[in-house]
Every structure is written in structure tokens, then in C-alpha cells.
Amino acid sequence: MKGYPEKRVHQEVAFLGRHVHWTLAEVLSLDHAQRQQWVWEITDLIEGGDGG
């Protein structure tokens, strides 16, 4: 079984570090689904979405 793509993990870490100032350890303590949800939520806020 192939793991989650390393490049995507790096992108998520960079994005969350930049926008919410979380450390590498904090971001990596989240599982993939949690990181992805935070990326979606923050992206929605940045793009002016209403969260729904």
C-alpha cells in the first residue's frame, strides 16, 4: 500500500505553518484527515467563504 504523498504533506505543513503559525510538530501530530480539514477551513476563510 502506498502512503500519503510526501509532497502533499509538505504543502499542508507549509500552509498551516504560514497561516496559523503552528510548529512542525503540531501539524504532524494531526492525522491526514485533520490536516486536510484545517487546510479546507482556512482556505475557505481566505477566499471569503461563509464556512458552509
N, C-alpha and C positions, 0 to 999 in steps of 0.2 A: 504494500500500500504506500502510496506517495504522500508525503507530508504537505503541510501548507507551504506555498511558495515563499522562499526566504525573502525575495524582493518585496512581496506584498507585506510581510511582517515589518520590514524596514520602513516601508512607506507609512504604515499605520503608526509605528513608533515615532517617526519624524513628525507626522501630522499632529498626533496627540501631544507630543513634547512641545511643539511650536504653539499650539492653540490653547492648551490648558496647563502647560508648564509642568507636566508630570515627568518624573525621572524615568530612566530606562527600566529600573527595577519595578516601578509602579505599573508601567504599561505592560511589561512582560508578565506581571502577576495576574493579568486578566487573561481569560481564555479567548480563543478566536472570536466566538460569538459576542462576547462582551466588548472586545476592542472594536469589532465591526459596528456594533450598535452605537458606541460612542462616536465613532467617525461619522456615521449617518446623522446622528443628532446634531453634532457640531456643524457639519456641512449644511444641514437644514437651517440652522441659526444664521450662519454666514450668508447664505443665499436669501435670507429674508423670509423663510418659510414660517408657517404658523404651528409647526410641530405635528400636524395631523395630516 
